[in-house]
Amino acid sequence: MAKPDAIELRDGTVVPILYEDRSVLAIDKPAGWMLAPAGWDRTARNLQRALMLSIQAGEYWALSRNLKFVRFIHRLDAETSGVLLLGRSLGAVSVLSRLFEARRVRKKYLAVVRGIPKETKWSCRLKISAEPDETGRMRVDERNGREAATEFLVLRQGRDAALIEVVPVTGRTHQIRVHLAAAGHPVMGDGLYGGKGPELGLRAVELAYTDPFQNRPVRVAAPAEEFLRRFHFAS
């Protein structure tokens, strides 16, 4: 039985499958979909719930893989697109989650930011905590915040924006967005932290790790051409 290379959800959303093996499925998460438990049904844009409903309905993408279960192993913000790793069993979710917690997964993002940074390469280690007076918002908090580390490299400069390669060392909520805003260069389209524009300029383009089940390197990449075109950084 041939396996389709994409998932079509009930609303017509097409989700490309970037990589798969016996333990995981990596997809290109579309922007606008949140990651929450499947039982959380207060929005039609819960990707976990949409995937499980599709599996339960016996859709061909799942049937062709004899797939009965998937669950996200890590998170991307709702408006962030790109590489998302899904476990094909509870055991896989547990084992791979520990890789993320131990910082043994290298993550790479592209960010389009407002303004041109003075430095072409820098690191940020400002601690982060939740904003006490605004649910869903984070802040720099050097006294009570949790450790956070992000590495930045300017790839291209535009007229009033820059394209940056981002490697988060830790995985705090909104870490990249908070650190860039603290540098005076919020992500384009990030209204929560001072960015302007209709679309969030942040895309997860790569995950790399050693498969703990087969002890071999895995690298998953998401295409960036369309993202670069939309933000006027295409070659």
N, C-alpha and C positions, 0 to 999 in steps of 0.2 A: 504494500500500500504506500503510494507516494506521499511524502509529507510536505504540506504547504509551508512556504518560508515566511508566512505572515499569519497573524491572527486577525480575523474580522469580528469585531464586537457587534452587539445587537443594534447599536445606533449607527452602524456603518463605519466606525473608526477602524482603520487598518493599523495594526501594530506589527512592525517587522520583527522577525526573529533573527537575532544576530549570531547566536551560538547556542549549541546544546551538547550535552553529554548525558551520561546515565544519572547524574545527580542534580544538574542545573539546567535552566533555560534562561538565556539572556535575551532581553527584548530592548527595542528602542522606544522607551516610554514617551508618549506624546505629551506636550505641554497641556496643562489644564486638567490633569487627572491626579487626584490625591491618593495617598496610600494609607488605608485604614483597615481594620479588621473587616472580614466579609460580612459580619453581622451588623456593621454600622451602616445603616441604609438611609441616612438623612440627606444624601445627595446622590444624584444620578451619575456623578463623576468619581465614584469610588472604584479605582482600577482593580483592587483585589476582589471586590464583590463581582465586578463585571466579568473577570476571568473565571471565577468559580461558577457563576451562572452559565457561562458558555460551556465549561466542562460538563456540568450537570445536564445540560441540554444535549450533550452528545455531538457538539459541533465537530466538523471534520478535522480541523487542525489538532484537536485533542484526541479524537478517536484514532487518528492515524498513528499517534504516538502511544496509544494505550495509557493516556494520561488521566489520572483520577484526582490529582492534587497539585497545586502550585501555591507558593507563598513567598512574598518578598523577603529577602534576606537583609537588605539595607534600605534606606529611604532616599528619595529625591523630593525636594519641595514640589508642591502641586504644579507650579508654573515652570519648573525646570524639566527639560527634555533630555533624553539620552540613555546611556547604558544602565539597565536595571537588571540585577541578578535575582532570579527566582529559584527557590528550591523545589525539587520534584517529590520530596518526602520530608516528614518532620525531622528525620535523622539528618538529612542534608542541610536543612535550615539551621539546625543546632550546631553542626560542625562548622559550616561556613560562617555562621554568625560569630563564632569564636575567632576566626581569622580576622574579621573586621575589627573586633574588640582588641585584638592583639596587634593591630596596625600592620598586618602582614598582607594587606591588599593595597596596591598602589592605584590611586584614583587620579584621573586627569580631566580637567574641565577647560572649556573655552569661555571667557567672559568678555563682553563688550561693555566698556565703562565710559562714564562721562569724563571728559577732560583727558589731558596727556600727563601721565606720571613723570615726575622728574627723574626717577631711577628706572633703569631698564630691568633690573632684577632686585628683588628684596624678599625678606621673610617677615611675617607678622606673628607675634606670640601674645597678643592681648587676650586676657581671659574674658570669658563670656558667661553671662547669666540671663535668666528670663527677666523681661521688663515687668516689674511688679504691678504697674498700673495699666498695662495694655496686654491683654491675652494674645498670644501668638507672635509677639515681638520680642526680640532679644536685644541685648545691649552689652557694651564693653563694661566690665566690672572687675577691676584689678584686685579689689579687696576680697570679694566673695565669689567671684566667678570661677568657672572650671577651666582648666588648662586647654588652650587651643593654639594650633600652629598651622600656618598656611604659607606656601611658597608661591611667588609670582614672577612671571617673566613676560615682558612686553614683546609681542610678536610683530605687530604693525601699528602704525599711527595714522589716524585720519585727520580731518580738519578740526574736529572738536571731540573726538572719541578715540579710544585705543582698544586693540584686541590683545587680550592677555591670556597666557597659558597659566592655569592654576592647578597646583598640587596640594590638596589638603592632607596634612599629616594626621590630624585628629578629625573626628567626625561630629562636631557639635552642630546643633540645630542652627541653620542660617549662617554658619560660620564664614563661608566665603563672602556672603553679602555684607555681613557686619564688618569684617576686616577690610573690605574694599571701601565701604562707607567711611570707616575710621581713617583711611588713608586719603580721604577727600575725593574719591573716585567711585561713587556708587554705580552699581550695575544698571545699565540702561533698562528702563521699564520697571524698575524696582521701586514702586511708590512707597513701600514700607520704610525704605531707608534712604530716600532722597533721589532716586533715579527717575527719569522721565521717559515716556514712550509707551506705546500700546502693548509691547511684548517684552518679556524678560530676556535679557541678553546673556543667558547662562545655559550651557549645554554640557552634559557629561559625555565625554568622547572616548574614554578608555578606562578599562579595569584590567589589572594584571595581578596574578597570584599563582601559587603552586597548589595544584589540585591535591587536597589531603587524602583522597581516596586512591589516586593512581600515581601520586608523586611525580607529576609532570607540570611544566609551566603552561599556564592558560593566559591568553591575552584576548580581550574582547574590545573591539573598536566600533564606534558608531560613525557614520558618515557626517561630515561637517559642511559640505559644499552648500547645501540649501540654507543652513544657518548663516554662513558667511555672506551669501548673496543677500539675504534679507537685511543684514546689517551693513551692507556695502563694503565688505571686506573680501569679496571674491577676487580670485586672481584674474 
